[in-house]
Amino acid sequence: MRITYLLIFLILSGCTRSNELNIIYSSDMWGETSHCGCPGHPTGGLPRKASFIKEVRKEHNGVYYFEIGDAFFRPGISPEQANAEIPKVDMYIDVFSKTGLDVFVPGEVDLILGVDFIKTKTKKQKFRTVLSNLVKKGTKETAFDRTFTDSRYGRKICVFSLISQDLYKSDDYEVLEPVSIAKEILKEFGKSGCEFNILLSHMGYSTDVNFLKDMADSGLNLLIGSHDGGWMSSPRKDGNVLTVYGYRRGQAVGHIGFIGSLSAKNMKDATQSVENKATIAKFEKELKRVIAPAKDKDPEEFFKNDSTTLVRIKMLKEQIAELKKDTEMNFKPPYYFNRVVAMDTAFEDDKEIEKIVKEAEAKIKR
């Protein structure tokens, strides 16, 4: 009877208990809006990122999206130039809303025009702006939201964020010591029935490593890092805590997924297998494109006088076969995986986001 009541409650509250929890994470955008322009392998761009987010939402259940620190401006920008680029800030916020952002964490670069500037720009948005250890001086009143909790997929996740004390100084605000604030918040999460505790860290990798030494048995489950702009394809594991990082300038976006459980201790790391699956799908798509002119005919016979295409077909088939041999194709939960996906030409530009970006860029005075 209790199970029946629980199901009725979930249905009436608009929640369904998903077997999956997926998190899209991005950090250190540094004010970039378009791809890097590299002739060989151009990556990045908000329009491609929007397409990637849509793809993850289409293919997975229980999806959250977090943007962690230093999004609006490039490091080292002057306040004068930041003022000239305010149209870009408005554009970013618009794109965040249209792509379904859940949590935004302001970094020290975002705060160059002051706390009140960011508060004004984000106060009417659906996403939450969270920074747990930035408070008004002499008080415990946080400048932004202290935490974010959500149960829309039937699993209660609890999120907080921290910035390093070395990164932001202000006459009106102060950054509280991260470890003590983290332990305090995690204790509160424990009392409120949180099933999965996430830290969105804007402290940098070396600080995160030292921070985790104090987090043993703290109840923390996942740390998503930022500030360094580094790349971490395989999650770092410290007990029950996983640590992941995305990549700078929007050139790659992270996606971590948990299937069948929310405890890393009881799950296998399927990161490599999931990456292999994605690569197999990419190679199979390319093979299909290469042999398309042959239609229903034998490709090797059709291309017998085209040695270049024959070599390409052979290489693709061999690569697919090798990956399949090394990949466990049928996963049995519980497992987790992490992808740091390059925003390259595999993703088409989202036309709506592309228009928003171009209109904002046209307004910026340089």
Phi and psi in degrees as a GROMACS rama.xvg file:
@    title "Ramachandran Plot"
@    xaxis  label "Phi"
@    yaxis  label "Psi"
@TYPE xy
-62.4465  -37.1361  ARG-2
-63.9743  -42.5913  ILE-3
-60.4112  -45.9449  THR-4
-61.2032  -38.2499  TYR-5
-64.503  -43.5503  LEU-6
-63.0655  -42.3898  LEU-7
-62.0342  -41.8595  ILE-8
-61.3174  -44.6626  PHE-9
-63.3128  -41.0671  LEU-10
-65.462  -46.9702  ILE-11
-66.4914  -31.0388  LEU-12
-86.3584  -0.117441  SER-13
81.6473  11.2666  GLY-14
-105.974  146.004  CYS-15
-128.262  139.659  THR-16
-80.7262  103.112  ARG-17
-80.2131  144.24  SER-18
-78.914  -4.82347  ASN-19
-121.766  150.799  GLU-20
-132.984  120.413  LEU-21
-123.956  138.174  ASN-22
-127.947  121.565  ILE-23
-91.0993  128.277  ILE-24
-133.498  140.877  TYR-25
-142.607  147.314  SER-26
-153.672  164.583  SER-27
54.1954  48.6462  ASP-28
-66.505  -31.1176  MET-29
58.1656  32.4313  TRP-30
77.2999  7.73008  GLY-31
-75.5911  139.415  GLU-32
-121.503  -25.7868  THR-33
-121.158  173.96  SER-34
-69.5987  165.811  HIS-35
-69.246  -15.4304  CYS-36
79.2712  6.70826  GLY-37
-63.305  127.541  CYS-38
-63.9999  -34.0689  PRO-39
-81.4283  -41.0615  GLY-40
-149.581  72.7628  HIS-41
-67.0457  125.441  PRO-42
-127.271  155.766  THR-43
105.283  -173.771  GLY-44
104.41  129.435  GLY-45
-60.4467  -37.1312  LEU-46
-61.6544  -37.9324  PRO-47
-70.4143  -39.9426  ARG-48
-60.3563  -40.8649  LYS-49
-61.8154  -38.9849  ALA-50
-65.4347  -40.1807  SER-51
-62.698  -44.4275  PHE-52
-61.1824  -42.3749  ILE-53
-61.2583  -40.1859  LYS-54
-64.2595  -44.2665  GLU-55
-62.6704  -43.7309  VAL-56
-63.5546  -34.0406  ARG-57
-71.6678  -36.5274  LYS-58
-95.5153  -12.5592  GLU-59
-133.088  159.167  HIS-60
-104.961  162.033  ASN-61
60.7556  52.7688  GLY-62
-101.046  128.203  VAL-63
-114.403  157.714  TYR-64
-134.204  122.892  TYR-65
-121.055  137.162  PHE-66
-118.278  120.432  GLU-67
-121.205  90.7846  ILE-68
80.6736  138.121  GLY-69
55.142  54.6387  ASP-70
-90.1721  -43.9919  ALA-71
-80.8534  -34.2189  PHE-72
-131.938  158.06  PHE-73
-78.4017  147.367  ARG-74
-57.5864  141.173  PRO-75
85.7259  1.8057  GLY-76
-66.7741  146.305  ILE-77
-83.6353  154.66  SER-78
-57.4044  -34.4439  PRO-79
-63.8889  -46.1346  GLU-80
-69.432  -35.6447  GLN-81
-60.8274  -40.527  ALA-82
-60.371  -37.8259  ASN-83
-69.2138  -20.8077  ALA-84
-102.585  17.1175  GLU-85
-57.3573  -35.976  ILE-86
-56.1164  -30.4591  PRO-87
-70.2625  -37.0556  LYS-88
-61.5475  -45.9504  VAL-89
-60.2887  -39.257  ASP-90
-63.9371  -46.3861  MET-91
-57.3223  -46.3549  TYR-92
-62.9686  -39.635  ILE-93
-62.9535  -44.9783  ASP-94
-64.9537  -41.8644  VAL-95
-55.591  -45.1892  PHE-96
-66.1261  -43.0219  SER-97
-70.1774  -24.7568  LYS-98
-96.8215  6.71602  THR-99
77.3641  36.0276  GLY-100
-59.9861  139.482  LEU-101
-98.2768  -45.7594  ASP-102
-137.485  132.949  VAL-103
-115.202  130.764  PHE-104
-110.64  113.66  VAL-105
-73.7761  132.376  PRO-106
-97.322  -179.383  GLY-107
-64.4713  -30.7721  GLU-108
-69.9828  -39.0148  VAL-109
-62.1037  -28.0411  ASP-110
-90.427  11.1596  LEU-111
-61.929  -27.9422  ILE-112
-95.9946  8.34012  LEU-113
103.837  156.357  GLY-114
-61.4906  -44.4792  VAL-115
-63.0104  -32.4415  ASP-116
-61.0353  -47.78  PHE-117
-68.174  -39.6232  ILE-118
-60.3357  -43.0248  LYS-119
-65.2538  -42.7634  THR-120
-69.8215  -28.3428  LYS-121
-108.248  -3.84966  THR-122
-66.9187  -26.7579  LYS-123
-100.802  11.6413  LYS-124
-88.5763  157.526  GLN-125
-73.4503  -31.0538  LYS-126
-75.4021  159.135  PHE-127
-100.515  139.702  ARG-128
-101.623  116.082  THR-129
-123.069  127.265  VAL-130
-151.016  103.443  LEU-131
-77.5214  -24.5722  SER-132
-115.296  17.9274  ASN-133
-103.138  114.508  LEU-134
-129.595  161.582  VAL-135
-64.7062  138.507  LYS-136
-56.9434  134.604  LYS-137
79.574  5.42462  GLY-138
-135.498  179.193  THR-139
-111.732  17.8126  LYS-140
-79.3896  112.182  GLU-141
-70.1703  146.757  THR-142
-67.7669  -34.9563  ALA-143
-125.913  -168.862  PHE-144
-61.1973  142.998  ASP-145
-81.4212  -39.2525  ARG-146
-144.98  170.956  THR-147
-136.378  126.022  PHE-148
-125.722  148.728  THR-149
-155.706  143.416  ASP-150
-133.235  24.3011  SER-151
-64.1986  -23.4281  ARG-152
-103.25  17.3793  TYR-153
82.0675  1.34239  GLY-154
-122.819  127.713  ARG-155
-81.895  110.766  LYS-156
-103.018  147.013  ILE-157
-130.923  130.15  CYS-158
-125.645  137.458  VAL-159
-138.231  170.909  PHE-160
-142.213  152.057  SER-161
-137.232  144.31  LEU-162
-118.89  148.367  ILE-163
-67.856  143.439  SER-164
-65.6999  -20.9788  GLN-165
-80.8815  -13.67  ASP-166
-93.6053  -27.8558  LEU-167
-133.944  125.705  TYR-168
-123.263  143.088  LYS-169
-153.08  152.852  SER-170
-73.0091  -28.3913  ASP-171
-106.081  -17.5571  ASP-172
-128.757  156.195  TYR-173
-136.104  152.991  GLU-174
-99.9995  118.463  VAL-175
-77.9759  154.995  LEU-176
-58.6055  123.824  GLU-177
-61.9183  -43.6667  PRO-178
-62.3774  -46.5403  VAL-179
-64.9043  -40.5851  SER-180
-65.4363  -41.1849  ILE-181
-61.2956  -45.7009  ALA-182
-64.4511  -37.9065  LYS-183
-64.1499  -46.4953  GLU-184
-68.5571  -42.11  ILE-185
-64.5141  -33.1151  LEU-186
-64.4399  -41.5902  LYS-187
-63.4506  -42.3239  GLU-188
-59.4299  -41.5918  PHE-189
-60.1198  -39.1713  GLY-190
-72.9536  -24.7635  LYS-191
-95.505  6.95068  SER-192
80.8717  26.7614  GLY-193
-66.5757  136.651  CYS-194
-96.1916  -21.0702  GLU-195
-151.599  118.409  PHE-196
-106.382  125.654  ASN-197
-122.215  131.353  ILE-198
-107.402  124.421  LEU-199
-97.9052  103.572  LEU-200
-99.7964  128.475  SER-201
-116.497  61.1093  HIS-202
-120.74  -17.8798  MET-203
95.3256  152.434  GLY-204
-60.3178  -49.6241  TYR-205
-62.8997  -37.563  SER-206
-67.9623  -38.6246  THR-207
-60.8339  -41.9428  ASP-208
-60.5829  -45.8449  VAL-209
-67.6024  -37.9013  ASN-210
-59.6227  -41.9366  PHE-211
-66.3145  -22.6916  LEU-212
-63.9466  -24.9968  LYS-213
-96.2982  3.28779  ASP-214
-105.832  9.90778  MET-215
-58.6285  130.54  ALA-216
59.609  27.5288  ASP-217
-87.6401  -15.3169  SER-218
96.2377  -1.71793  GLY-219
-72.5957  136.253  LEU-220
-109.693  -37.2296  ASN-221
-143.967  132.123  LEU-222
-116.423  121.636  LEU-223
-108.541  116.458  ILE-224
-97.7007  163.393  GLY-225
-157.895  -173.676  SER-226
92.9967  -41.3968  HIS-227
-80.9813  -20.3943  ASP-228
71.0525  22.0297  GLY-229
-84.8372  169.977  GLY-230
-116.51  130.209  TRP-231
-138.15  98.9042  MET-232
-76.8793  -37.7993  SER-233
-100.327  129.162  SER-234
-62.0357  140.764  PRO-235
-81.9617  139.962  ARG-236
-123.908  121.787  LYS-237
-123.245  95.3864  ASP-238
64.8131  -118.244  GLY-239
-95.7613  5.23456  ASN-240
-102.859  126.035  VAL-241
-100.257  143.07  LEU-242
-123.811  131.748  THR-243
-135.912  156.73  VAL-244
-135.343  149.257  TYR-245
-90.2044  -131.161  GLY-246
-153.328  156.842  TYR-247
-74.6661  158.786  ARG-248
60.0321  19.2398  ARG-249
70.5001  14.2837  GLY-250
-75.0858  -18.7239  GLN-251
-149.468  149.276  ALA-252
-126.929  140.212  VAL-253
-90.905  152.003  GLY-254
-145.93  113.772  HIS-255
-114.39  135.714  ILE-256
-128.72  145.853  GLY-257
-124.098  122.411  PHE-258
-118.474  118.615  ILE-259
87.1418  -9.98553  GLY-260
-164.687  166.432  SER-261
-122.883  17.8916  LEU-262
-115.973  110.577  SER-263
-60.3657  -29.2184  ALA-264
-61.7093  -31.7006  LYS-265
-101.967  12.6339  ASN-266
-122.002  150.094  MET-267
-91.3766  150.535  LYS-268
-86.4269  108.122  ASP-269
-100.666  19.969  ALA-270
-55.6092  -50.4499  THR-271
-65.1446  -39.7114  GLN-272
-65.5318  -39.5645  SER-273
-67.1866  -39.9926  VAL-274
-62.1046  -41.1025  GLU-275
-62.7509  -41.3843  ASN-276
-59.4478  -44.0261  LYS-277
-64.5308  -39.2706  ALA-278
-68.264  -39.3323  THR-279
-58.9593  -46.3202  ILE-280
-60.7679  -39.3935  ALA-281
-65.4774  -44.1646  LYS-282
-67.4652  -38.4421  PHE-283
-64.6061  -37.4507  GLU-284
-65.5968  -42.0779  LYS-285
-66.21  -40.9497  GLU-286
-62.0081  -41.709  LEU-287
-61.2059  -39.987  LYS-288
-66.7745  -41.1127  ARG-289
-65.9964  -41.5572  VAL-290
-89.483  -0.980936  ILE-291
-53.288  -40.854  ALA-292
-60.2777  -23.8876  PRO-293
-74.3489  -18.5478  ALA-294
52.5033  -117.133  LYS-295
-90.7886  1.63062  ASP-296
-86.8653  162.352  LYS-297
-65.5444  117.336  ASP-298
-56.5612  -39.5705  PRO-299
-66.9457  -34.0444  GLU-300
-74.4058  -41.87  GLU-301
-63.8257  -38.4129  PHE-302
-101.773  22.8059  PHE-303
-61.3414  -24.6472  LYS-304
-99.6611  7.40831  ASN-305
-119.714  85.2393  ASP-306
-62.8184  -34.2597  SER-307
-62.9276  -45.9438  THR-308
-67.9643  -38.7968  THR-309
-61.1184  -41.6418  LEU-310
-64.166  -41.3943  VAL-311
-62.6988  -43.5365  ARG-312
-61.7629  -44.3791  ILE-313
-62.7815  -45.3327  LYS-314
-62.0611  -44.3803  MET-315
-62.5912  -44.1224  LEU-316
-62.9605  -41.5311  LYS-317
-66.542  -41.0281  GLU-318
-64.6465  -40.9437  GLN-319
-64.4379  -45.0136  ILE-320
-62.8878  -40.9559  ALA-321
-66.5184  -42.8848  GLU-322
-65.4369  -40.0615  LEU-323
-63.5499  -36.3778  LYS-324
-66.6081  -34.5775  LYS-325
-91.6926  -0.800103  ASP-326
-114.486  133.493  THR-327
-78.7488  107.355  GLU-328
-79.5459  -23.9928  MET-329
-115.634  100.307  ASN-330
-78.8809  140.609  PHE-331
-114.079  118.946  LYS-332
-57.3827  153.366  PRO-333
-91.711  145.179  PRO-334
-154.403  162.928  TYR-335
-130.536  161.219  TYR-336
-148.081  159.432  PHE-337
-137.436  133.302  ASN-338
-125.003  135.056  ARG-339
-114.698  102.664  VAL-340
-100.533  124.822  VAL-341
-67.4318  131.776  ALA-342
-85.1936  73.3854  MET-343
-105.695  -162.897  ASP-344
-70.8968  -2.34133  THR-345
-67.7367  -18.6086  ALA-346
-111.551  125.982  PHE-347
-76.8193  151.951  GLU-348
-69.0343  130.085  ASP-349
-70.6328  120.306  ASP-350
-63.664  -39.8039  LYS-351
-63.5307  -44.8401  GLU-352
-69.5573  -37.1536  ILE-353
-59.4265  -41.9704  GLU-354
-64.1902  -43.6091  LYS-355
-61.0698  -42.7075  ILE-356
-63.4341  -47.276  VAL-357
-63.2701  -39.7356  LYS-358
-64.8667  -38.9574  GLU-359
-70.0943  -43.1931  ALA-360
-60.0485  -35.2171  GLU-361
-67.7138  -22.8953  ALA-362
-87.8249  -14.425  LYS-363
-79.0984  130.121  ILE-364
-92.3714  121.855  LYS-365
